Structures are given as C-alpha cells and as structure tokens.
C-alpha cells in the first residue's frame, strides 16, 4: 500500500463513519474526557476501523490512536519505540465537529522507530488532502506545495485565550485565534496563511503528521527554548513553523512572556 492508497483509505473511513454523523449526533453520541475535551461515537468507531484496516494492510505494525491511548495510557509507549507504528487522530477538532463547524480533520502519521516517515491530513468538509513523505515534500490534493516566505512580522495563531494578542512589543503580528484543530492549523502554516502556531500541551497524534510536513519545508516544531519537540518528551509549549529559524526566534520572544503569564 503506497501513500496515495493510505489517503484513499482515510477518505473511505471518513465517508463511511465520520461524515454521516456531522451535524447528526444524537444525545447519546457525545461524551467528554475532561473539561472541553469531547469524544463522539464517530471518533471511537473511526479509530477502530483505522486500527483494523491499517493492521490488515501493514502486518506487524502497531496502530494506536488518541482514543485507545486515553483508554489505555500504556499504549503511548509504542509511539517512537515500536519498529513500525501508525498514530491516528480519527477526528481532530472534535469540539468543532460537535458544534457543527467545518474545521475538523482526520490525521494519520507513520513512524519507523522514533522517525516520522509519512503523514496525512484529510479535511472532509473542505475537500483538502495533505500528505508528506520523508524526502518527498508536501502535496495538497496531489499538487506539490512550495514554501512561502515568512511575513516581516511573523503571523501566528493559538487556541490559548491568554496568549491571543501577544505581539512581543511589535516584533510579531498580534497573535490571532486558531482554528482549534491542528489538522487545519498545520495546513495553514504549510500554505503560508500563517507563519507559526503556538500550542500549550502537545500530544503526538496532533503534531506528528503536520510536523513532518513542516520539516519537509525546512521548518519544524520546537519548545520555547529552541529544543526540538519529540513525542514522549515534555508536554511544554511548542512553536510549529515551516521555517526553523522563525520557530526558534518566536520561541525566544515568547519564553519571557510565558514565564510571567
């Protein structure tokens, strides 16, 4: 199964399980894992189907997802440690999905040991599919995406209310509100709409696929001190950018602010 086949598999599961429940969730179809952290029947059923189909297509690979890791945190140990692993976020932006917003996505990352080797993001309501492979660049609906230059005052977004409006004394554009969906945020950075996105508590299923896309464009994900983010590392704030120098510069500007806030 090649990368295009995996994208077709993602679209199929989305069309059969996720999209029919959009704006059609019943009262018993939505639960919570914590304040503001929703889970739906679509998340659970789609993840189970991804685990079944990817496990069949790639015998021997470990397939884990956000919901299975929530139910059994020990599964997190496979991410970055297993010889071959797929990491799934079946409905990224579940809060948006529950509220009827089009800004949700399906994300899948393939890992070989600690290295992400392929990533896929499918935005069903926008009809946009992004994928990346190591050394193969990034495509959107099959067409190559080329990096855009960073704005003179880097433009960023965040889901954290307290961080919005931060501009590092005019050295950054005032931070705007993000889409609240990494599967929408990362493509906005990839295509140049944003220069970076700031996250407070990174989880691997939210960042592995998009992180590979940024790496393929010369960027990446760093903590505020400039150190690279890795799955299983500290869950401290990160900056994701398609330009690594921009990510580090924004992190250096941000660090004193977060220490005060």
C-alpha positions as CSV (number, residue, x, y, z in Angstrom):
1,X,0.0,0.0,0.0
2,X,1.6,3.3,-1.1
3,X,0.9,6.8,0.4
4,X,-1.8,7.5,-2.1
5,X,-3.6,4.3,-1.1
6,X,-3.4,5.3,2.6
7,X,-5.1,8.6,1.7
8,X,-7.8,6.7,-0.1
9,X,-8.3,4.6,2.9
10,X,-8.6,7.7,5.1
11,X,-11.2,9.2,2.8
12,X,-13.1,5.9,2.8
13,X,-13.3,5.7,6.6
14,X,-14.2,9.3,6.8
15,X,-17.0,9.0,4.2
16,X,-18.5,5.8,5.8
17,X,-18.2,6.6,9.5
18,X,-17.4,10.2,10.3
19,X,-19.1,12.4,7.7
20,X,-22.6,10.8,8.1
21,X,-22.5,11.9,11.8
22,X,-21.6,15.5,11.1
23,X,-24.4,17.7,12.4
24,X,-26.4,14.5,13.1
25,X,-25.1,13.5,16.5
26,X,-27.7,12.2,19.0
27,X,-27.8,13.0,22.7
28,X,-26.0,9.7,23.5
29,X,-23.3,10.1,20.8
30,X,-21.2,12.7,22.6
31,X,-19.1,12.3,25.8
32,X,-16.3,14.1,27.5
33,X,-12.8,13.1,28.7
34,X,-12.3,16.3,30.6
35,X,-13.4,20.0,30.5
36,X,-14.0,20.9,26.9
37,X,-12.4,17.7,25.7
38,X,-15.1,15.9,23.7
39,X,-15.3,12.4,22.3
40,X,-18.0,11.1,20.0
41,X,-19.2,7.8,18.5
42,X,-17.6,8.9,15.3
43,X,-14.1,9.2,17.0
44,X,-14.4,5.8,18.5
45,X,-15.8,3.9,15.6
46,X,-13.5,5.5,13.0
47,X,-10.4,4.8,15.2
48,X,-11.5,1.1,15.5
49,X,-11.9,0.9,11.7
50,X,-8.5,2.5,11.1
51,X,-6.8,0.1,13.5
52,X,-8.5,-2.9,11.7
53,X,-7.7,-1.7,8.1
54,X,-4.2,-0.4,8.7
55,X,-3.4,-3.5,10.8
56,X,-4.5,-5.7,7.9
57,X,-2.6,-3.7,5.3
58,X,0.6,-3.5,7.3
59,X,1.0,-6.8,9.3
60,X,3.3,-6.3,12.2
61,X,2.7,-2.6,12.5
62,X,1.4,-1.2,15.8
63,X,-1.6,1.0,15.3
64,X,-2.6,3.4,18.1
65,X,-4.9,6.3,18.3
66,X,-6.0,9.1,20.6
67,X,-9.0,7.3,22.0
68,X,-7.2,4.0,22.6
69,X,-4.4,5.8,24.3
70,X,-6.9,7.6,26.5
71,X,-8.5,4.2,27.5
72,X,-5.0,2.6,28.0
73,X,-2.2,5.1,28.5
74,X,0.4,2.3,28.3
75,X,-0.1,2.3,24.5
76,X,1.7,5.7,24.4
77,X,4.9,3.7,24.9
78,X,4.7,2.4,21.4
79,X,4.9,5.8,19.9
80,X,8.5,6.4,18.9
81,X,9.6,3.0,20.3
82,X,7.8,0.5,18.0
83,X,9.7,-0.6,14.9
84,X,6.7,0.3,12.8
85,X,3.8,2.3,14.1
86,X,0.8,4.3,12.8
87,X,-0.6,7.1,15.0
88,X,-4.2,8.2,14.4
89,X,-6.3,11.1,15.3
90,X,-9.7,10.0,13.9
91,X,-11.5,13.3,14.4
92,X,-9.1,16.1,15.1
93,X,-11.1,19.2,16.3
94,X,-13.8,17.1,17.9
95,X,-15.2,20.2,19.6
96,X,-15.6,21.9,16.2
97,X,-17.2,18.7,14.9
98,X,-19.7,18.6,17.8
99,X,-20.6,22.3,17.3
100,X,-21.1,21.8,13.5
101,X,-18.0,23.7,12.4
102,X,-16.4,22.5,9.1
103,X,-12.9,22.9,10.7
104,X,-12.2,19.3,11.7
105,X,-9.8,16.7,10.1
106,X,-8.5,13.2,10.1
107,X,-4.8,12.8,10.8
108,X,-2.5,9.8,10.4
109,X,1.2,9.5,10.9
110,X,3.5,6.6,10.0
111,X,6.6,6.1,12.2
112,X,9.7,3.9,11.9
113,X,11.1,3.8,15.4
114,X,11.4,7.5,16.5
115,X,11.2,8.9,13.0
116,X,8.0,10.0,11.3
117,X,8.2,8.9,7.7
118,X,4.8,9.8,6.3
119,X,1.9,11.9,7.3
120,X,-1.7,12.5,6.1
121,X,-4.3,15.2,6.8
122,X,-7.8,15.0,5.3
123,X,-10.2,17.8,5.8
124,X,-13.6,16.3,4.7
125,X,-15.7,19.5,4.7
126,X,-13.0,21.5,2.8
127,X,-12.2,18.6,0.4
128,X,-8.5,19.1,1.0
129,X,-5.9,16.3,1.5
130,X,-2.4,17.0,2.5
131,X,0.4,14.4,2.6
132,X,4.1,14.2,3.1
133,X,6.8,11.6,3.0
134,X,10.4,11.9,4.0
135,X,12.3,13.4,1.1
136,X,9.1,13.6,-0.9
137,X,7.9,17.1,0.0
138,X,4.3,18.1,0.7
139,X,1.3,17.8,-1.6
140,X,-2.2,19.2,-1.4
141,X,-4.7,17.2,-3.4
142,X,-1.8,15.7,-5.3
143,X,-0.1,19.0,-6.2
144,X,3.3,20.0,-4.7
145,X,3.2,22.8,-2.1
146,X,6.2,25.1,-2.1
147,X,7.3,27.2,0.9
148,X,6.2,30.8,1.2
149,X,8.5,33.4,2.8
150,X,7.8,34.4,6.4
151,X,5.9,37.7,6.8
152,X,8.1,40.7,8.0
153,X,6.3,40.4,11.3
154,X,5.6,36.7,11.7
155,X,1.9,35.9,11.8
156,X,0.7,33.3,14.2
157,X,-2.3,31.7,15.9
158,X,-3.1,29.9,19.1
159,X,-6.0,28.2,20.8
160,X,-4.9,29.6,24.2
161,X,-7.1,32.6,25.2
162,X,-4.5,34.2,27.4
163,X,-1.9,34.2,24.6
164,X,-4.0,35.9,22.0
165,X,-2.9,39.4,21.1
166,X,0.7,38.8,22.2
167,X,3.0,40.7,19.8
168,X,6.4,40.7,21.5
169,X,6.4,44.5,21.7
170,X,5.5,44.8,18.0
171,X,8.0,42.2,16.7
172,X,5.2,39.8,15.9
173,X,1.8,40.4,14.4
174,X,-0.8,40.2,17.2
175,X,-1.5,36.5,17.8
176,X,-4.9,35.5,16.4
177,X,-7.3,32.8,17.5
178,X,-6.5,29.4,15.9
179,X,-9.0,27.1,14.2
180,X,-8.9,24.8,17.4
181,X,-7.9,22.0,15.1
182,X,-4.3,21.0,14.4
183,X,-5.4,19.4,11.2
184,X,-6.5,22.8,9.9
185,X,-3.7,24.8,11.7
186,X,-0.8,22.9,10.2
187,X,-2.0,23.2,6.6
188,X,-2.5,27.0,7.1
189,X,1.2,27.1,8.1
190,X,2.2,24.9,5.2
191,X,0.4,27.1,2.7
192,X,1.6,30.4,4.1
193,X,-1.6,31.7,5.6
194,X,0.2,31.6,9.0
195,X,3.9,31.6,9.8
196,X,3.5,29.6,13.0
197,X,1.1,28.2,15.5
198,X,1.7,28.0,19.3
199,X,0.4,25.1,21.4
200,X,0.4,24.7,25.1
201,X,0.3,21.0,25.7
202,X,1.4,18.9,22.6
203,X,0.1,15.4,22.1
204,X,1.7,13.2,19.4
205,X,-1.4,12.5,17.4
206,X,-2.0,16.2,17.0
207,X,1.6,17.0,15.7
208,X,3.3,14.1,14.0
209,X,1.7,14.4,10.6
210,X,1.8,18.2,10.4
211,X,5.3,18.2,11.9
212,X,6.7,16.1,9.1
213,X,5.1,18.5,6.6
214,X,6.8,21.4,8.2
215,X,10.1,19.5,8.3
216,X,9.8,18.8,4.6
217,X,9.5,22.6,4.1
218,X,12.6,23.4,6.1
219,X,10.8,24.0,9.4
220,X,9.8,22.0,12.4
221,X,8.5,22.0,15.9
222,X,10.5,23.4,18.9
223,X,9.9,24.2,22.5
224,X,10.3,27.8,23.6
225,X,13.9,27.2,24.5
226,X,14.6,26.1,20.9
227,X,15.0,22.4,21.6
228,X,13.2,20.1,19.2
229,X,9.9,18.6,20.2
230,X,9.7,14.8,20.2
231,X,6.8,12.5,21.0
232,X,7.1,11.3,24.6
233,X,9.1,14.4,25.5
234,X,8.0,17.2,27.9
235,X,4.4,18.5,27.4
236,X,5.5,22.1,27.5
237,X,4.6,24.8,24.9
238,X,5.7,24.5,21.4
239,X,6.1,26.6,18.3
240,X,5.3,25.0,14.9
241,X,6.6,26.8,11.8
242,X,7.6,26.0,8.2
243,X,10.9,27.9,8.8
244,X,13.0,26.6,11.7
245,X,14.7,29.9,12.3
246,X,11.3,31.6,12.7
247,X,10.2,28.9,15.1
248,X,13.3,29.5,17.3
249,X,13.0,33.3,17.1
250,X,9.4,33.2,18.1
251,X,10.1,30.8,20.9
252,X,12.8,33.1,22.3
253,X,10.5,36.1,22.2
254,X,7.7,34.1,23.8
255,X,9.6,32.4,26.6
256,X,9.8,35.5,28.9
257,X,6.1,36.2,28.3
258,X,5.0,32.7,29.3
259,X,7.1,32.8,32.4
260,X,5.2,35.9,33.5
261,X,1.7,34.6,32.5
